[in-house]
Amino acid sequence: MKYQINLIEAMKRFREINLSVFPVPGTSKYCVSFPEGHSTLLKEKVFLEMACSLQGQTRKEIYERLQASAR
């Protein structure tokens, strides 16, 4: 499936809501870190899907969903 967003733009969108994002070397996963120090791993497909949805009201919902899965 093709996404209408590239990885760099996806990272920028996550950083706009105060999350740090880093690719995990040797994998197709991304580490999303919260200011409190918690983090979660996302597969590239899920990462891009969430980034496409990071607009308006869905930002809060996605942030809360990520925070719930963070350790």
C-alpha positions in Angstrom: 0.0 0.0 0.0 1.3 3.4 -0.9 1.0 6.3 1.6 0.6 9.9 0.8 3.4 10.8 3.2 7.1 10.0 3.3 9.0 9.0 6.4 10.6 12.4 6.9 7.2 14.1 6.9 5.8 11.4 9.2 8.6 12.1 11.7 7.9 15.8 11.5 4.3 15.3 12.3 5.1 13.2 15.4 7.6 15.8 16.6 4.9 18.5 16.2 3.1 16.9 19.1 6.2 16.8 21.3 7.2 13.2 20.6 10.7 12.1 19.6 11.0 9.6 16.8 14.0 7.6 15.8 14.4 4.7 13.3 15.6 1.4 14.9 18.8 0.4 13.0 18.5 -3.0 11.2 14.7 -3.1 11.3 11.7 -1.4 9.7 10.5 -0.1 13.1 10.5 3.3 14.7 10.9 4.2 18.3 8.4 6.9 19.5 9.5 8.5 22.8 7.4 10.6 25.2 8.7 13.6 27.2 8.2 11.5 30.4 10.7 8.9 29.1 8.3 6.2 28.0 8.6 4.8 24.5 7.0 2.4 22.1 8.0 0.7 18.9 5.9 1.0 15.8 6.3 -1.0 12.5 6.9 1.3 9.5 3.4 0.6 8.2 1.7 1.5 11.4 4.0 4.5 11.8 3.0 5.9 8.4 -0.7 5.1 9.0 -0.7 7.1 12.2 1.2 10.0 10.8 -1.3 10.3 8.0 -4.0 10.6 10.6 -2.2 13.1 12.8 -4.5 16.1 12.1 -7.0 17.9 14.2 -9.0 15.9 16.7 -7.3 12.6 15.9 -4.0 13.9 17.3 -5.2 13.6 20.9 -6.7 10.2 20.2 -3.5 8.9 18.6 -1.3 10.4 21.3 -3.4 8.7 24.0 -3.3 5.3 22.1 0.5 5.5 21.8 0.9 6.5 25.4 -1.2 3.5 26.5 1.2 1.2 24.7 4.4 2.9 25.9 6.6 1.4 28.5 
